[in-house]
Amino acid sequence: MPELRRDPITGRWVIISTDRARRPVDFIRQSVEIKDPRNCPFCPGAEGKTPPEILAYGRKNGNRDTPGWSLRVVSNKFPALGIEGSLDREGEGLFDRMSGIGAHEVIIESPDHRLTLATMPESAIEEMLWAYRDRALDLKNDRRFRYILLFKNHGEAAGATQEHTHSQLIALPIVPKRVREEVDSAKRYYGEKERCIFCDIIRQEIETEKRVILNDSYFIALAPYAPRFPFETWILPRQHSSAFENMPTPHYSSLARTMREFFARIDSALNFPAYNYVIHTSPVGEETNDHYHWHLEVMPKLTRVAGFEWGTGFYINPTPPEESARFLREATIR
C-alpha cells in the first residue's frame, strides 16, 4: 500500500508509491557520457575563453589564465546576478523588488576533461572542497550577501551546459526560502528539545541502519526518511557542524573520500546518471549555532516532476528509501 511520509525538518509530505515501486534497473534514463573535449572552454589552453580567473591552485610557474593549474575558479560568463552596483530595495505597490546584486562563479574542478567525481583522485576532490571554502569565506566579507549557495549540475538532464567537470557558486542578497524554512524549523526543534534535529536523525539512522549507505568516523551518507526523488541522498558530518566553511581541517579529506565512494556507487548502480547536488549551510551571520547542521543533498535525475507535484507541493517517489539505500550499499564499484 502507498505511504505518506512527512519530512521531520521541513514538514513536507511525500508519497512513497509502493504500488508502482520501481527498482534501479526499471528506470528509463540517459547515461552521462563524457565526449569530445574539442572547443571546451574549461580545458587547459583555453583559459582565454573564460572570464579572468578569481582563484587557481597548482600553478607553479607562469601567469594567471595560463595552463599548469589543477583547479580554477572564474566568474560565470552568463551570470544570474551581477557583482557590481549597490543593493537597492524598493516597493511597487504590493510588490517588492531589489537590484540583481550577487556573485556567480564556476569552479573548474580538474584540468582533465574525462574525469568526474567518481573517477577523480580524492586529493582533487579535497582541493575542490577547499576552493568552496576559500570562495565562501571571501564572499562573506561582502556585506551585501546573506547566503552562499554551492551546487553542481552533472549531465545535460541536470542542467549542465558544459560536460567538463565543474560546480558553481552563487552569492545572494537574501536567504533562499527553502534554506530559511530548514533553519527556522531546526531552531524551533532545538528550542523544544535542546537538541539538533539533524544530530537526532543521524543517531536514529545509525541505530536502525535501514537507510544508511556509507558511514565512517566523520561523515554519513543516508537516504532520508521522506525523499522527494528516487535515490535522493544526504551526506552529513556526524559531529554537529553548523557551517560548511568552518569545518575542522581533517574533515575536508574525509568528506572527499566519502564523496568519491558515494558517486562511484551511484555510477555503478544507476549507470552513470545525471544528478544535482547542493550544499545547505547556515546563512551569513548565523554560522555558529547549535540548531542547524550543514549537509549536502544529492538528487539523481531519474524521474520527472509533473502536474501533481507542481499543483500540490507533494512529491511522488516510486522507490522506498530503504530499498535505494540497500541497493547502493550493495553496489559493486567498477
N, C-alpha and C positions, 0 to 999 in steps of 0.2 A: 504494500500500500504506500502511496506517496506520503512524504513527510513535509511539514512546515517547520523550518528551523530558524531560530532567532539569533542573530549575531549579538553576543553579550556586550559588545563595546558600542556599536552604533545603534542597536535596536532594530536594524534592518532585517526583514524576513526574506528567506529564500525557500524555494520549493525543491526538495530533493525528489526527483520524479523517478522513483524506483520501478514504476510500471513501464517506463521507456528506458530502463537502465542500459547504459552502453559501456562496454569495456574499451580500453585504449585502442584495440585493433579495429573497433567499429567506427571510429571517427573518420570522416572524409576530410582530408586536408592536403595541402600542398607543402611538401618539404622545402625548407630553405636551402638553396644551392648557392655556393659562392662561385661566381663565374669569372669572366674575363676582367682582369684589372686594368685593361687599357682605358685611358681617359679618366681614371679615377682621381678625383681631386685630393684624396686623402693619402695617396701613396707617396713615398719618398721621391723627390724630384719634381713633384707637382705643387710644392709649397706656395708658389705664386698664384695658384688657382683659389686659394683660401684667403680670407682676411688675415692681417698680420697676427702672429701667434701672441697669446697672452702669457702662456706658460709652456715650457718644454723641459723634459727630462732626458738625460742620456747623452746629449751632445757634448763632446769633449773639446772639439775644435770647430772653428767656423762661426759664421754669423747667424743671427736669427733668420728663420724662414729658409733654412738650408737643410739638406739631408744630414743624417747622423743622429737623429733623435730616436728615443724609444717610446715617447708619448708626447703629444702636442695638444694644447688647448687653444682654440681660436673662437672668435665671435661667429655666430651663425650668419651666413651670408644673407639669409632672408629672415631676420629676427621677428619674433612675435611681438616684442616690445623693444623700445629704444632706450639706450643708456643716457642720452643727452637730454637736458631740459629740467625744468622744475616740476614738482609734483603738485599740480593744481587740481583742486576739488571744487565742484560746483553743483548746484541743483538746477533742474529744469522742470519746474512744476513738481509732479510726483516723483520724477526720475532723478537719479544721481549719476554723476559721471566724474572721471578724473583723467588726467593726461596719461597716455600709454607709456609710462616710465617703467623700465626694468632692464635686466641683462639677460641675454640669450647666448649661451656658449655651447660649443661642441668639444667633447673630449675624444680625441682620436687615440684609441687605446693601444694600438700597435702599428708599427710600420709594415707588418706582414699582412697583405690583403686577404690571405687564405684563412687566417686564424679566427676563432670565435672564443667565447668564454669557456666553452667545453674543451678547447684544444690549446689555449694559451698557457704558458708556464704560470705556476702560482705566483712567481715573483712579478710577472707582468700585471696580473690581476691586483696584487697588492699595490703596485705602483699606480694603477688606475684609482684605487681607493684613496691613496694619499693625495692624488690630484683632486678628487672630490673634496677632500678635507681642506686642502690649501685654498681652493677657489671659494668654498663656502666661508671660510674664516675671513678671506679678503673682502668678499662682497658684504659680509655682515657689518663691516666698518662704514658702509654707506647708509646713512640714517633714513634714506627713502625706502629701504627694503624691509619687509616684515616676514618674508618667507623665502627660503631657498629650496627649490624642488630639483632633485636629481632623478633622472629617469633614462630608460633605454627602450628603444623600439628596434626589435630584431626581426628582420624579414619584411617584405613588402606588405604582407597581410597585417602586420602590426604597425604599419605606418612609416617604415624606414624608406627613405628616398635614396640612400647610398648603402650598398651592401658591405663595404669596408667597415670592420667593427668599430663602433663608436657609441657614445652615450651623450646625453645633453643635460644642461643646467639652465633653469630659468629662475631669476630672482624677481620676486613680485612685491608690489607695494601694499598688498593685502594678504591676509591668511586665507587660503582656499577653504571654502565651506566644508568640504569633506574632512580636511585636517582639523578644522575648528570643532566639528562635531565629535571627532575622536578624542581630542584633547579635553574638551569640556565634559564629555561622558566619563572619561578616565578620572577626571578631577572630582566629579560627583561620587564615583565609586570609592575613591580614596577618602573623601570626606565622611562617608558612611562607615567604612571598614578599616581605614588607616592602612590599606594595602594597595599595591599597584595591581590593577586588573590583569595586565599582561603577565606579571610575575605569577599571579594565581593560575592563569591559563597554562603557563609553562609547567608549573608544578603538577597540575592535574593531568596534562598530556603525558608527562614523563611517567606518572603513576599508571595510567591506563595503557600507554604505548600504542593505542589503536591508530592514531593519526600522525605518529612521529615518523619522519622519513630519515633524517640524519640527526645525530646528537653527539657532540663532543664536549670538551671541557668548557668552551666559551660560547658556542652557538648551537642553536637547534633549528632544524627545518621541519615544519609540520604543515599538514593540511588543516585549515581552520574548520571549526565545527559547522559553520554555516557558509560555505564557499559560494561565491557568485558564479564561478566558472569551473568546468572540469579541470582538475589538476592545479587549481589555484594553490599556491604555497606561500607561507610566510617564513622568513628567516629572521630570527630574533637573537640578541645576546642573552645568554642565560642569566647573567647577573644584571641587575637593574641599571639601565643606562638611558638617560632621557634625551641625549643629543648625539647623533652620529659623529659629528666633527669633534666631540670631546671624549671619544673612546680612548682607553689606555693604549699605548703604542703596540704592545704584543697582540692586541685583538685584531689589528688590521691583517696580519699574516694569517691568523686563524680564520677570519672571515673569507679571505681569498681562497683558502683551502676548502672551506665549506661550499663556497660558490662554484668553484671549479668542479667538485664532485657532483653537486646537485645538477648543474647544467649538462654535465656528461651523462647523467642518469636520464634526464628528460629527452636528450637527443637520442639515446638508445631506446628508451621505452616508447617514445612518441614519434620517432622517425624524423628528427630534426625539425621541430615545429617552429613557426614564428611565435614570438612572445613579447610581452611588455613587462618591464619591472619599474617600480617606483620606490624611492626611499621616503618614508614618512618619519619626520623628526620634529622636535619641538620648534615652535616659531621663534624668530629672532626676539631676544629679550626675555624669553621664558625657558632658556636652555637647561637650567639647573632646577630640577624639581623631583619630587618623589612619586608623582602620579602618572606621568606619561613615559612610555617605553618605545624608543625608536625601533623601526623594523623595516624590512624590505619585503614588498609584496610582488610576487611573480604570477602573471596571468598568461598561460599559453593560449594561442588563438585557435581554438578547436571548434567553437560554436559561434553563432551569430546572435547578437541582441536584436530582438524583433518587437512587434507591436505590443505584446503583452507586457514585456519589460518596460518599454517606453511609457505605456499607459498606466502602469501600477507602481513602478519602482521596485517590484519583485523581480527576482531572477529565477529562471528555471535551470537547474543543474541536473543533467541525466546521470551523473556518476557520483555515488556517495563518496565523501572524503576518505572514509575508512578503506574503500576499495582503491582509490587512487594512491593513498599512502602506501598500502601494501604492495601495489604494483611497482611503485618507484623504489621501495626498499629492496625488492627482489630483482630489480633490473640489473642486467649484466652490462657493465661499462665496456664499450667497444674499444 
